[in-house]
Amino acid sequence: MTPYATFYYFAIVAVLLAPTIIAGLRGKSLHIYNSIVTVIILAIVFASKPAQAVSLILFTIWQTALVIGYLRMRKRNNSAGAFYAAVVLSILPLVLAKVIPFFQLATPIGFLGISYLTFKTVQMIMEIRDGQIKEVSLPVFLQFLLFFPTITSGPIDRYRRYLKDVQTAPSREQYQDLLYAGLNRIFRGFLYKFIIGYLINQYVIQAGFVKEDTFAATLVYMYAYSLYLFFDFAGYSAFAVGVSYLMGIKTPENFNKPFLSRNIKDFWNRWHMSLSFWFRDYVYMRFVFFMTKKKIIKDRYAISYMGFFLNFFIMGIWHGLHIHYVIYGLYHALLFILFDLFERENKKRKFWPNNKWMHALAIIITFHAVCFGFLIFSGRLN
């Protein structure tokens, strides 16, 4: 069963979370019960996929051993070699799951949600290295890693933020607000995914005219596909966030009106935010810090631009080992660099005035640049 894909799934979740909601309205938290619900939901999701279920179990054991083992090693000796080894070994299952199928080989490695679970463990290892995480509770770690509302496609939470929610149970009044916000997001998810997204896909993308190999058809497809991606994924994310709220966990939002962005940086601060911020913090910033500290290159702009290419190249191949995903990533890196050059030049010459008309024009330009990127992403131009 695919999460959030059928009304039957929502019915199961509603029944299982009824005790959680009742307890929350009484100012109590049922963390142990919620953990049991997670196990039940995962068993239902992977019931028809035994190979993936086994992979999930082995993956969980692997990542748990790495996180707990590295934490203990970090307390004894802050070895750079141990840190890099832990990061590489943590990423290894995801790399194998992505690479092996590319060569058309069967693989027992991989399951629905392996990417997002990997992101969680990698960020924990990095924050343990930084001294931001000093202790890890095994039960809380497993709850965090396998949290069922977000396990398949995020949003990507942070362990320290999740831990605060677990340690501080919401009061009756606070839970009432969470319940209202959670139900609001769930209904928004139905509107986005099952109504607007469905209509765009069914009556525009799948229309015969749009499938023609003409400029007009490609243009219509570009706009329709961009909007479909947003409403489908934002709908899913709304479901995940909403169900999390019902469980008393304030999972971070994933979308914030991305098509109203005034530039490409603003867009990535609004689109798939948990993934964007993860790559920013654990790829781009780490690369820039390393290059600056080692003084390999002195030009800070060159380091930043190299960081953009590395960041979006990895993000591109993470979607899949296909040329259109790589080009999509490099395209966004180029947009970042061009905007940075434009922004620096504008500070000197003030040729782009700051008023509502130019702001509107900036939104229109950004929207079209983003939509063209999604057209690349779709693979239609191959």
N, C-alpha and C positions, 0 to 999 in steps of 0.2 A: 504494500500500500504506500502510495506517495503522499507525504504530509501536505495538508492544505489543498489537496486536489479534488476531494469529494466531500459531499455533505455527510457521508457516513463517518469520515474521519473526525469531522467537527462534533458529531453526535457522541462519539466515543470519548473525545477530550472533554466535552461538557459534562458527561456522566462522571468521569473519573475525577474531575476537578471540583465537583459539587461540594464535597467535604472541605476542600481547601477554601472555597469561597465562603462557606458558612462560618468556618473558623476565623477567616480574615475579618468578617463583619462583626465578630465578637472580640476582635483585637488579639487573636492568637495566630501563630504560624505553625504549619505542619511540615517542617522540612524533611523529616524522615518519611512521612507519607508521600510527599512530592517526589522523593527519590524513588519510592516504589512505583509511583505513576510513571516516572521516566523509564524505568525498566520495562513496565508493561507496554508502554507506547512503542519503545524500540523493538520489543519482541513482535508486536503487531506489524510494524513497518518492515522489518526484515524477515518476517515469517516465510515469505515466498522467495527469499534470497539467502539461502543457508550459507553459501560461499561468502557473501558480503558480511553476514552475521559473524562468521568465524574471523574474517579479516578485522572487523571492528573490535572484537574481543582481544585478538592478538595485538592490534594497534594500541589499544588502551593499556595493555600490560607493558608494551614497549615504551610508550611515552611516559607512563607513570614511573617506570624504572629510571628513565633518563632524568626526569625532573627531580625526583626524590634523591637519586644518586648524585646528580650534579650539585644539589643543594648541600648535601653532606660533604662532598668534596670541596665545595666553595668555602665551607666553614674551616676546613683544615688547611687548604692551600688554594689561593686565588690564581690558579694556573691558566694562562691564556690558551694553552694547548687543549686543556680539558674543556674549556668553554667552546672553542671552535669545533672540537670533536662532538660535543653534545648537540650543538646547532646542526651540524651536518647529519648526524645520526637521526635527529628529530625530523629533518626534512626528507631523509632518504626514502621512507615509504611513499610519500607523495610523489617524489621524482620518479620512482619505479612505476607507480600507478599511471603516471602521465606518459612516460617514455615507452614502456613495453608495448602498449596497444598501438603506438605509432608505427611500430615495425610489424604490425599485424600478427602479433604473437599473443596467445592466450596467457592470461595472468591471474593468479588467485589473489593478487594484491589489489586493494582498492574497494571502496564502498561509498555509498551516498553520504557526502559530507566530510570526506577525508581532508579536503583542503582547509575547511574552517576549523577543524579540530587541530590540524597541524599549526595553523596560525596562532591558536591559543597556546599551545605548548612552546612554540618558538619564542613568543613574547615573554612567557614566564621564565624561560632560561636566560633570556637577555636581561630581564629585570632582576633576576637572582644575581647575575654577574654585576649589575650596577648597584646592588645592595638595597634595592627598593623592595624586594621580597626577601624577608629574613626567615620566615617560617612557612611551611605548607602543611595544612591539615589534609591527610589523605582522603577522608570522606568528603570534605568540601571541594577538594581538587577534582574528584570523580564526578561530583554534582555539577561543578563548573564545566568540565570537559564534555560531559554527556547530556547537558541540559537540553531536553528534547524539543522545546519550542524553536531553538535556533540551530539545531545540530546539522541540518542538511545544507542550508544556504545562508547562515548568519541571521542577523547582524553579529559581528565579531565583538564579543565582550572582552573586558580586561579583568584579570583575576582579582586585583585589588579593589576594583569597583564592585564586582560581584560579591566579594567577601564582606564588604560593608553592608550590603543588603541582607546577607545571611545573618550577620551578627546583630543587626538592628531591625527588629521586627516592626512593621508599621503599626501605628495605633489604629483604633477602630475608624476614626475620622480619616486618617491618612489612607487606609485601605479602601474606604468608600470612594475617595478620589481616584485611587488606582483602578478600582473596579470600573468606575465610570469611564476613565480614560482608556482602559483596556477594551471595553465593549465598543467604545467609539471607534477605536482603531480596527477592531475586527469587522465592524460594519463597513468601514472605509475600505478595508481589504476586499470585501465582497463587491463593493461598487467598482473598485479599480480593476480587480483581476477577472471577476466573473461577468461583469457587465460591459464596462468600457473597453477593457483589453480584449474580451471575446468579440465584441462588435467590430473593433478595428481589424482584428485578425480574420474574422469570418467574412466580412463584407468589403474589405479593402485589400488586405495583403493577399488573400486567397482569390480575389476577383480575377477573371480572365485577362482583363486589360492590363493589370499591374504585372502579370507574368510575361507580357510581351517584351521583346528586346528593343525597346525604343527609349529615347531620352525622356519623353514625357512619363512613360511608365516607370522608369527608374527614379525619376524625381518624386512621383507620388509614393513609390515604394520607400524611398528614403525617409520621407516625413512620417508615413504610416508605421514603418518599422521602428523608428525612434520613439514614437509615442507608445507603440505596443510594448517595447522593452520597458519603458518607464512604468506604465500602468500594471503590467504583469508582475514585474519584480517589486515595485513599490507596494502592490497589493499583497504579495507574499510576505514582504517585510512587515507590513502592517499587521498581518496575522501573527507573525512571530513575536512582535513587540506586544501586541494585545494579550496573547496567551501568557506571556511572561509577566505582564502586570497582574493578571489574575492570580499568579503564583507568588506575588509580592516581590518580584524581581524587576527592577527598572532597567531593562535592556536598552542600550542606546538606540536612537533613531538611525535610519539608514538614508532617508531622503528628506530634503528641505527645499521644495520648489526649485529643482535644478534648472528648469528651462527659463527661469527668470535671472539666471546668472549674467553678470555684466562683463565677465572675462573668463578665461579658461581656468585660472586659479580659483576664482569664485565658484566655478562649476564643480571642480573636484572637492570643494568644501561643502557641496550640497548633494552630490551624486554618490551613491553607495559609500556613504561617509565612513562607516566602520572599516571597510576595506581600504579606502583612500588614506585614512589616517594611519592605518596599520603600516601600509607601504611607506608613507611619509616618515613615520617614527622609527621603523625598524629596517628600512632599506636606504632611503634617501639621506636621512639625518645621520645614520651610522656611517655611510660612505663619506659624506662631507666631513664629519668629525675625524674619521680615520685619515683622510687625505690631508686635512689641515694639520692634524697633530704630527704626522710623519713628514710634513713639508715636502711631499713628493712633487706637488705643483704649487707655485706661489700665487697664481692668479685665482682669486676666489670666485670670479665669474666662470672661469673655465671649469673649476671643480664643481660648481653648482650645475652647469650645463651637462657635464659628464654624469652627475648624479641623476639629472632628469632622464637621460637616455637609459641609464642602468635601471632606474626605478620603473619606467614604463615598458622597457624591454622585458623585464621579468614579469610585470603584470600582464603583458601581451602573451607570452608563452605559457603563463599560468592558465590562461583560458584554453589553450590547446597548442599543439606543435604543428600549426598550419601557418602558411605564409601570411594570410590575411590578418591573423591575430598579431603576428610580429609587426606587420606594417601599421596596424591600428595603434599598437603601443608606441612605436617610433613617431607616428603622426602626432600623437599627443605630446610627446617629448618636444617635438619641433614647435608645436603651438606654445608650449611653456617658454621656450627660449625666445621665440619671436615676440611674445607678449612682454617678457622681461626687457628685451631691447627697446621695444616701443615705450614701455613705462619709464625707463631710465631717460630716454630721449625726450619724452614729454615733460619730465620734471625740469629739464633744462630750457626747453623752448615754449612750453605751455600751448601747443598747437591743438590740443584736444580739451576744450573748455568743459568744466564740471557743471552741467545744467541738466534739466530733465529731458531735453530733446536729445542731447548726446548720450545720456544714460539709456534712453530708449533705443537709440541706434546701436549702442554697445551690446544690449541684450539681443537685438536682432542678429547682429554679426556673430555673436557667440553661439546663438541657437543654430545658425546655419553651419558654422564650423563644427559644432558637436554632432549635428545630424549627418554631415558628410563622414565624420569619423565612424558613426554607427553603420553607415552604408558600407564602409570598408570592413567593419567588424562582421557584417552579415555574410560576407563572402560572395555577394552578388557580382562584384566587379572582377572576380577571378576569371 
